[in-house]
Structure formats: structure tokens, C-alpha cells
Amino acid sequence: MSRTPTPPTPQGPPPHQNPHSDPARCTAVLLNPRDLVIRAAHRLGVSTVIATVPGGPEPVGASGPVLRTPWHIDPGELIDELRALELPAPVSCFGFGELGCAVSAVVNRELGWPGNPPQALEAFKDKARLRSLVGDRAGAPVAHLTCLTKDEILPATDRIGFPCVVKPVDGTGSSGVRYLTGPSEAEHYLSTLDFQTPHLVEEFLTGTEYSVEAISSPAGHRILAITEKMTTGAPHFVETGHTLPVHLDPADQAAIGDLVTATLDAAGYRYGPSHTEVMLTAAGPRLIESHGRPGGDRISDMLELALGEDVFEQAMANVLGLPAPTEATRTRVAGIRYVTFDRAAAMPVIDTAPVAALPGVAEVSVCVPAGEYPPEIRKSGDRHGFVVATGDTRDGLEHNLARAVRALTAAEHAVKAR
């Protein structure tokens, strides 16, 4: 899907973008890139410098220098090594994970390269700060209170009212999210809470939750898809599946687009993919949180599979001044479903190849190491395995996903029965 781009609100110095860049003279510095990110750079024809942490796997398809440096701890060493390379402009650093996006912004600022300002990524990471920045730009804000100490949480739940949600201001992957229904439950929760960072107490929103995938450039923020999600529900709301794109009532779709645009503008986000979570309530969409990175859970892969939208290629092209697509090139549907295995027995070795060969299946993964017991699912990192698939229609997608999930669980049972 697409909507008329809204140019981001200018903040800080203008980007150093050349609209007539020669790909052969462009360089993308990539932080711990996945294989598909390296391939995207190669399709653009740009040179690459890959920075990977010491002891990490060898990048597949690397054609330029590979720097082994602990950039994830302190970017200073990486900045010094990049400065010594004297790379010709235009050049920019790209990271597409939560940490990589923040570090790449610092690298670009220190070296005078184009990219997002670090304060934009800082705003996304601090959920309370982002809520304050967005305010009522696109509808009623979500009632919330920031608790700097553990003792502030219980009074905050009284002020916000029950039910409410408590979560770390800088949490990711559903980690630490807790739904509370009343004072006694809140007191029990606090008795076991290991308080290490400020927490947010906010009103519980009722409606249907979606995520919105967008790409930002000097031309504006372009909505790529609205993604439907499934979760475990209360108390942890761990995501168990995603489907994209979904098409809503045009008025709701437009209101969601306005909320996402307002959020990205408020953060000062200029370049690259974003992933914004919203709740569509009876009173319209409300902001849950937003991130200056691609959606996790293979959402970026699903965008390419279903719509031909390569957010990695587009992000690098936009920053380096190269031509980039402005519309989807496919009209399919893609989805991911997480699979839960038997927690009463150790995980066996499962041959996933027969499942991967089923029609429509793009990827199959078992996340629990063989010999270990599948954990209780309390955060996204606890999930046991998944299947990614495509279909020409929503019904076709659901058929392909269901068949693959059945085959994967049947394979687990067959191995355990031997």
C-alpha cells in the first residue's frame, strides 16, 4: 500500500545528499549485516565496508573490507578505523537492528556523513519521551506516567486506573510488558519485579493492534503496509504471528497513516525503514510505540516476498542519492506463524527440509537447540520456532501456513515417537 509522502520536518543540518550519485563511487558501511542486506548493496552497485563484532561469523558475500571491532559496546574504535580509510563521499553507515540503527547514527554524525540524527533514534528507544514528543499531533494521546523508581509504580497504577500496562521505557521484544487488572495483582507484580530502568504505566487500550511498516526519505514518509498481528494476550502479549498487507476501511487507514507520519516527524526521523505499533480503537488509532528500524519477526522479508519492497535497498539508495522504487511491485500476501513445541520433553533434531519444500513456504526455523527443553513463552526470545509463507490471497496464505505448521509439529512428534 502507499500514501502521499509527507516530507519530514527538517531538524539539524541539511543531509549531504547528491541526487546524481554514481553508485560505483558510493560506499555503504554495514553493521553486522544479514546476507540479504549485503545482497541489496550489491544490487545497487555500491562498495561495502562491513563491521562485525570480534568472533562473529564471516559475512557471506562480502566484497570489501571487513572490520572486526566491538562497535556494539563503544563505536569509538570503529569511527577511528573508518576515518583512517578516507572513504570518498557519498558514504554512510547503516545498521538495521535496534542497536545498529543507534550506533550508525552516531558514526554518521561523528564523520559528517548523511543519515538520521542520533536524537531521533534516542526518541524511539525512550517510550515516555516519544509519547511526550508526539502529544496530540494525531488524535488523543495515551494516558501514561513515567516511574523513575519502583516505589512510584503502585501510585501510578492508581492514577492511570485498572486495567493498565506496565513496561520498561526502553524495553524491546515484549520483554517486561505486564498487564495488571487490580491493586492486589499490582502488589504481587512489584514484589517480584527486578527494577533496573524507569518504567511506564499507561492506560490499557481496547481494539485491534496493527503494526505499520514505512520508509522515510527526503521525499517524505511512505507507508508500505499495515501488518495484522496475533499475540498470546495478557499478561505478556508476545507476538505469535503477523500477516501483511491488510486493507482496512479507507478512513481508518488514512488516520493510521496520519498517526505514523506525526510520530516519525515528532522523532525527527529522516531516512530508512520504521516499524510503528498502533491500536485501532473505537475512537481511532492510538500510538503504542515506534522504532526507527525494520520490523522484527521477518517482517522486512515479508515486505519483499509479498510486495517487492526491499527496505534495505531503499534505505541505502535514499541516503546515498541513488534511484529507489516508490511503489510496490508485487500484490501477494505474506505471513509468519510461530510454532509451540512440547515443553515436557527435550527438543529433538528435526529435519525441516520437507516442510520448507511445501508450496508457498519461504522459511522454516526451529529456535530451540536440540537437547534443550522449550521454555515458557514470556518474551519474544522464548518462542520455539516459526514458518514464513506467501499466498496469492489471504485464504491461500492461511492454507499454506496451516499446512506447514501441521507438518512441522508432526515432524517433532514423529521424531519423539521413535
C-alpha positions in Angstrom: 0.0 0.0 0.0 1.1 3.6 -0.4 0.0 7.1 0.5 1.1 10.6 -0.4 4.5 11.1 1.2 4.8 13.8 3.8 8.2 15.4 3.9 9.9 15.0 7.4 10.2 18.1 9.5 13.8 19.4 8.9 15.9 19.3 12.0 19.7 19.9 12.3 22.0 20.5 9.3 20.7 19.5 5.8 21.6 16.0 4.6 24.6 15.7 2.4 22.8 14.0 -0.4 23.7 14.1 -4.1 20.7 13.4 -6.3 23.0 12.3 -9.1 25.4 10.0 -7.2 27.4 7.4 -9.1 26.9 4.0 -7.5 30.4 3.0 -8.3 31.7 5.8 -6.1 29.2 5.2 -3.2 30.1 3.3 -0.1 27.8 1.6 2.5 29.3 0.8 5.8 27.2 -2.1 7.2 27.0 -3.1 10.8 26.6 -6.9 11.3 24.5 -7.2 8.2 22.3 -10.1 7.3 23.0 -11.7 3.9 20.1 -10.0 2.3 21.5 -6.6 3.3 24.8 -7.3 1.6 22.9 -8.5 -1.5 20.9 -5.3 -1.5 24.1 -3.2 -1.5 25.4 -5.3 -4.4 22.2 -4.8 -6.4 22.7 -1.0 -6.0 26.3 -1.4 -7.2 27.8 0.3 -4.2 31.0 -0.6 -2.4 30.7 -2.0 1.1 32.7 -1.9 4.3 31.4 -4.5 6.8 31.9 -4.0 10.5 31.3 -7.1 12.6 31.9 -7.9 16.2 35.1 -9.9 17.1 34.4 -13.6 17.0 31.3 -13.2 14.8 30.6 -15.3 11.7 32.3 -14.4 8.5 29.9 -12.2 6.4 28.5 -14.0 3.3 29.1 -12.2 0.1 31.5 -9.5 1.5 33.4 -7.9 -1.4 35.2 -5.1 0.5 37.0 -4.6 3.8 35.7 -6.4 6.9 36.5 -4.7 10.2 36.4 -6.8 13.4 35.6 -4.3 16.1 33.4 -4.1 19.2 31.1 -1.4 17.8 28.2 -2.7 19.8 30.0 -1.7 23.0 31.7 1.5 22.0 31.6 3.0 18.5 34.8 5.0 19.1 37.2 2.3 17.7 35.0 1.8 14.6 34.9 5.6 14.0 38.7 5.8 14.1 39.1 2.9 11.7 36.6 4.3 9.3 38.3 7.7 9.4 41.6 6.2 8.5 40.1 4.5 5.4 39.4 8.0 3.9 36.4 6.8 2.0 35.2 9.1 -0.8 31.8 10.7 -0.5 29.0 9.8 -0.6 29.3 7.3 2.2 27.1 6.4 5.1 26.9 3.8 7.9 23.8 1.6 8.1 22.6 -0.7 10.9 19.2 -2.3 10.7 18.7 -3.7 14.2 17.8 -1.8 17.4 21.4 -1.2 18.4 22.8 -0.9 14.9 20.4 1.9 14.0 21.5 3.9 17.0 25.2 3.3 16.5 25.1 4.1 12.8 23.5 7.5 13.6 26.4 8.3 16.0 29.0 7.1 13.4 27.4 9.3 10.7 27.3 12.3 13.0 30.9 12.0 14.0 32.2 11.5 10.5 29.9 14.1 8.9 28.1 11.5 6.8 24.4 11.7 5.9 21.9 9.8 8.0 19.4 10.0 10.8 20.3 12.3 13.8 21.1 10.3 16.9 18.4 12.1 18.9 15.8 10.5 16.6 16.9 7.0 17.5 17.1 8.0 21.2 13.5 9.2 21.0 12.3 5.9 19.7 14.1 4.0 22.4 12.5 6.0 25.2 8.8 5.3 25.0 7.9 8.0 27.5 9.9 10.7 25.6 8.3 9.6 22.3 4.8 9.9 23.8 5.6 13.4 25.0 7.0 14.5 21.6 4.0 13.2 19.7 1.4 14.6 22.2 -1.9 15.2 20.4 -0.5 15.7 16.9 -2.7 12.9 15.5 -5.5 12.3 18.0 -5.8 11.8 21.7 -2.6 10.8 23.4 -2.4 7.7 25.5 -2.6 8.4 29.2 0.7 7.4 30.8 3.1 8.1 33.7 6.8 7.6 33.9 8.1 6.0 37.1 11.8 6.7 37.9 11.7 4.4 41.0 10.0 1.2 41.8 8.0 2.9 44.6 6.3 5.2 42.1 4.7 2.3 40.2 1.8 1.5 42.6 0.6 5.1 43.0 0.9 5.5 39.2 -1.4 2.5 38.6 -4.0 4.1 40.9 -3.8 7.3 38.9 -4.0 5.7 35.5 -6.6 3.2 36.6 -7.1 -0.6 36.1 -6.6 -2.4 33.8 -3.3 -0.9 32.9 0.0 -1.9 31.3 3.5 -1.6 32.9 6.7 -1.8 30.8 10.3 -0.6 30.8 10.7 2.7 28.9 13.5 1.2 26.8 12.2 -2.4 26.5 12.2 -4.4 23.3 10.8 -7.7 22.1 7.8 -7.7 24.6 10.3 -8.1 27.4 9.0 -6.8 30.7 5.5 -5.9 29.5 2.9 -6.7 32.1 -0.9 -6.3 32.1 -2.4 -5.6 35.5 -6.1 -5.9 36.4 -6.2 -4.6 40.0 -4.3 -3.5 43.1 -3.6 -7.0 44.5 -2.1 -8.1 41.2 0.0 -4.9 41.1 1.4 -5.5 44.5 2.3 -9.1 43.7 3.9 -8.0 40.5 6.0 -5.4 42.3 7.1 -7.9 44.9 8.9 -9.9 42.2 10.0 -7.0 39.9 13.7 -6.5 39.4 13.6 -2.8 38.7 16.7 -1.8 36.7 15.3 1.0 34.5 12.4 3.6 34.5 9.0 2.1 33.8 6.0 3.4 32.0 2.5 2.9 33.4 -0.2 3.5 30.7 -3.8 3.0 30.1 -4.8 -0.3 28.6 -6.1 0.2 25.0 -9.0 -1.8 23.7 -9.2 -2.6 20.0 -7.3 -4.3 17.2 -3.5 -4.0 17.2 -1.5 -3.5 14.0 2.0 -2.5 13.1 2.8 -0.1 10.3 5.8 -0.5 8.1 7.1 2.7 6.4 10.1 4.0 4.6 11.4 7.6 5.1 13.4 9.7 2.7 13.7 13.4 1.8 10.5 13.0 -0.2 8.6 12.1 2.9 7.3 9.1 4.9 5.8 6.4 2.6 3.5 3.7 4.2 4.5 0.3 2.8 2.0 -1.9 4.6 -0.3 -2.3 7.6 0.5 -5.6 9.3 -2.0 -7.7 11.3 -0.6 -9.3 14.4 -1.6 -12.1 16.8 -0.3 -12.3 20.4 -0.5 -14.6 23.4 -2.7 -11.9 25.0 -2.4 -11.0 28.7 -0.2 -10.8 30.6 2.8 -10.6 28.3 1.3 -10.0 24.8 4.1 -11.9 23.0 3.6 -11.9 19.2 2.7 -15.2 17.7 2.1 -14.3 14.1 2.0 -11.5 11.5 0.2 -11.1 8.2 0.8 -8.3 5.6 -0.6 -6.4 3.9 -4.1 -6.0 5.3 -6.5 -3.4 4.0 -8.8 -1.6 6.4 -11.6 0.9 6.0 -10.1 3.9 4.0 -10.9 6.3 6.8 -9.1 4.1 9.4 -6.2 3.6 7.0 -5.8 7.3 6.5 -6.0 8.0 10.2 -3.3 5.4 10.9 -1.1 6.9 8.2 -1.5 10.4 9.8 -0.6 9.0 13.2 2.5 7.3 11.9 3.6 10.4 10.0 3.1 12.5 13.1 5.2 10.1 15.1 8.1 10.0 12.7 8.0 13.8 12.3 8.0 14.2 16.1 11.0 12.0 16.5 12.9 13.8 13.7 13.3 10.6 11.6 14.6 11.3 8.1 15.8 8.1 6.5 15.1 4.4 6.3 12.5 1.9 7.5 10.4 2.2 10.6 8.0 0.0 12.5 5.2 1.6 14.4 2.7 -0.3 16.6 -0.8 1.2 16.9 -4.1 0.1 18.4 -7.2 0.8 16.3 -9.8 1.7 19.0 -13.4 2.8 18.6 -12.2 6.4 18.9 -9.5 5.9 16.2 -5.8 4.8 16.2 -3.6 5.3 19.2 0.1 5.0 19.4 1.6 2.1 21.3 5.3 2.5 20.3 7.6 3.1 17.3 11.0 2.1 16.2 13.5 3.6 13.7 14.3 0.2 12.2 12.6 -2.6 10.1 10.0 -4.7 11.9 11.4 -7.8 13.5 9.9 -11.3 13.2 10.9 -11.4 9.5 8.6 -8.5 8.6 11.2 -7.0 6.3 11.4 -10.3 4.5 7.7 -10.5 4.2 7.5 -7.0 2.6 9.8 -8.2 -0.1 8.1 -11.5 -0.6 4.6 -10.0 -0.8 5.1 -6.5 -2.2 8.6 -6.4 -3.7 9.5 -3.7 -1.2 13.2 -4.1 -0.2 13.6 -1.7 2.7 17.4 -2.3 2.9 18.0 -1.3 -0.7 15.6 1.6 -0.5 17.3 2.9 2.7 20.8 2.8 1.2 19.6 4.3 -2.1 17.8 7.2 -0.4 20.8 8.2 1.8 23.4 7.8 -1.0 21.3 9.7 -3.6 20.6 6.7 -5.8 17.3 6.0 -7.6 14.9 4.0 -5.4 11.4 2.4 -6.1 8.4 4.4 -4.9 5.7 1.8 -5.3 5.1 -1.9 -4.6 6.0 -4.2 -7.5 4.0 -7.3 -6.3 0.5 -7.9 -4.9 0.8 -11.0 -2.8 0.2 -11.7 0.9 2.8 -13.0 3.3 2.7 -14.2 6.9 4.7 -15.7 9.7 3.3 -18.1 12.4 5.2 -19.2 15.5 5.1 -22.8 16.5 4.9 -24.1 20.1 6.5 -27.4 20.8 6.0 -29.9 23.6 7.6 -28.4 26.8 7.6 -31.7 28.7 10.4 -33.2 26.6 13.8 -32.2 25.3 13.8 -30.8 21.7 14.8 -33.5 19.2 16.7 -32.9 15.9 14.0 -32.1 13.3 14.6 -32.2 9.6 12.9 -29.0 8.4 13.7 -29.6 4.6 10.4 -31.4 3.8 8.4 -28.5 5.4 10.5 -25.9 3.6 9.7 -27.7 0.3 5.9 -27.3 0.7 4.1 -24.9 -1.7 4.3 -21.2 -0.6 6.8 -21.8 2.2 9.7 -19.3 2.3 11.5 -20.2 5.6 11.2 -22.7 8.4 13.2 -22.4 11.6 13.4 -24.3 14.9 14.7 -21.9 17.6 15.2 -24.3 20.5 18.6 -26.1 20.4 18.4 -29.9 20.2 18.5 -31.4 23.7 17.1 -28.3 25.5 13.6 -28.1 26.9 11.3 -25.5 25.1 10.8 -22.6 27.6 7.6 -21.0 28.8 6.9 -18.1 26.4 7.2 -14.8 28.3 9.0 -12.7 25.7 9.8 -12.9 22.0 13.1 -14.7 22.6 11.3 -17.6 24.2 9.4 -18.6 21.1 10.1 -22.2 19.8 10.1 -22.0 16.0 8.3 -20.4 13.0 7.2 -20.7 9.4 7.1 -17.9 6.8 4.9 -18.4 3.8 3.2 -16.5 0.9 0.0 -16.8 -1.0 -1.9 -15.1 -3.8 -4.8 -14.4 -1.5 -5.3 -14.3 2.3 -7.1 -17.7 2.1 -4.3 -19.1 0.1 -1.7 -17.8 2.6 -3.6 -19.2 5.6 -3.8 -22.6 3.9 -0.1 -22.7 3.2 0.8 -21.6 6.7 -1.5 -24.1 8.4 -0.2 -26.9 6.3 3.4 -26.0 7.1 2.7 -25.6 10.8 1.0 -29.0 10.9 3.9 -30.6 9.1 6.5 -29.1 11.5 4.7 -30.2 14.6 4.0 -33.7 13.1 7.8 -34.0 12.4 8.5 -33.2 16.0 6.0 -35.8 17.2 7.4 -38.4 14.8 11.0 -38.0 16.0 9.9 -38.2 19.7 7.9 -41.3 19.0 10.9 -43.3 17.7 
